């Protein structure tokens, strides 16, 4: 299965002395494609993996446009109708005050429904 997500984001802030990232105004436009493959499914059990590819443009007031993006891979293993394990990794590129910042994250989620 393949899906395409489009995102448009904009913000305006009035506080200029904030100790955190708080641009006067900014906007971004990005497109994400998700490619999902179900390796196997037997009754309430399944193994699915997904690849997300994102490419976008970010503009902050006072700075030029720059490219953002990310690559995310995840696996979702449902052991039964009540238990599942989801894990994934994400590599991304964001822009803060005109400087590109690369990021890496790992997540692990165990679901237990009762």
C-alpha positions as CSV (number, residue, x, y, z in Angstrom):
1,X,0.0,0.0,0.0
2,X,1.2,3.5,-0.8
3,X,-0.1,6.8,0.6
4,X,0.8,10.4,0.0
5,X,0.4,13.1,2.7
6,X,0.7,16.8,2.1
7,X,1.3,19.2,4.9
8,X,1.2,23.0,5.0
9,X,2.2,24.8,8.2
10,X,2.4,28.4,9.2
11,X,2.8,30.3,12.4
12,X,3.1,33.9,13.7
13,X,4.5,34.7,17.2
14,X,4.6,38.1,19.0
15,X,7.0,37.2,21.8
16,X,10.6,38.0,20.7
17,X,12.5,37.4,24.0
18,X,11.5,33.7,24.4
19,X,14.3,31.4,25.6
20,X,13.2,28.8,23.1
21,X,12.9,28.6,19.3
22,X,10.1,31.1,18.6
23,X,10.4,32.7,15.1
24,X,8.4,35.8,14.3
25,X,6.8,34.0,11.4
26,X,7.5,30.9,9.5
27,X,5.9,28.4,7.1
28,X,6.6,25.0,5.6
29,X,5.3,22.8,2.9
30,X,6.1,19.1,2.7
31,X,5.1,15.9,1.1
32,X,5.4,12.4,2.7
33,X,5.0,9.1,0.9
34,X,4.4,6.0,3.0
35,X,5.1,2.6,1.6
36,X,3.6,-0.2,3.6
37,X,4.2,-3.9,3.1
38,X,2.3,-6.6,5.0
39,X,4.8,-9.5,5.1
40,X,2.3,-11.9,6.6
41,X,-1.1,-11.9,8.3
42,X,-2.7,-14.9,10.0
43,X,-6.0,-14.3,11.8
44,X,-5.1,-11.7,14.6
45,X,-1.4,-11.8,14.0
46,X,0.6,-9.8,11.5
47,X,4.0,-8.4,10.6
48,X,4.0,-5.0,8.7
49,X,6.8,-2.7,7.9
50,X,6.6,0.9,6.6
51,X,8.9,3.4,5.0
52,X,8.1,7.1,5.2
53,X,10.0,9.5,2.9
54,X,9.5,13.3,3.5
55,X,10.7,16.2,1.5
56,X,9.8,19.8,2.1
57,X,10.6,23.5,2.1
58,X,10.9,25.7,5.2
59,X,10.9,29.5,5.4
60,X,11.5,31.6,8.5
61,X,11.2,35.4,8.5
62,X,14.7,36.9,8.1
63,X,16.2,33.8,6.6
64,X,16.2,32.2,3.2
65,X,14.2,29.1,2.2
66,X,15.8,25.7,2.9
67,X,15.1,22.1,2.3
68,X,13.8,19.8,5.1
69,X,13.2,16.1,5.1
70,X,13.2,12.8,6.9
71,X,13.5,9.1,6.4
72,X,11.6,6.8,8.8
73,X,11.4,3.1,8.9
74,X,9.2,1.1,11.3
75,X,8.0,-2.5,11.9
76,X,4.7,-3.4,13.5
77,X,4.4,-6.9,14.9
78,X,1.0,-7.9,16.2
79,X,1.3,-11.1,18.3
80,X,-2.4,-11.4,19.0
81,X,-5.5,-9.2,19.1
82,X,-4.3,-7.8,22.4
83,X,-0.5,-7.4,22.1
84,X,1.7,-5.7,19.6
85,X,5.2,-4.4,19.3
86,X,6.1,-1.3,17.2
87,X,9.6,0.0,16.8
88,X,11.2,2.4,14.3
89,X,14.0,4.8,13.5
90,X,13.9,8.3,12.1
91,X,16.6,10.4,10.4
92,X,15.6,14.0,9.9
93,X,16.8,17.5,8.8
94,X,15.2,20.6,10.2
95,X,16.0,24.3,10.0
96,X,16.3,26.6,13.1
97,X,17.3,30.3,12.6
98,X,18.7,29.4,9.1
99,X,20.9,26.6,10.4
100,X,20.3,23.0,9.4
101,X,20.0,20.5,12.3
102,X,20.2,16.8,11.7
103,X,18.4,14.5,14.1
104,X,18.2,10.8,14.8
105,X,15.6,9.1,16.9
106,X,14.6,5.5,17.9
107,X,11.2,4.6,19.3
108,X,9.8,1.4,20.8
109,X,6.1,0.9,21.7
110,X,4.6,-2.2,23.3
111,X,0.8,-2.2,23.1
112,X,-1.3,-4.4,25.5
113,X,-5.0,-4.1,25.1
114,X,-7.3,-5.6,27.8
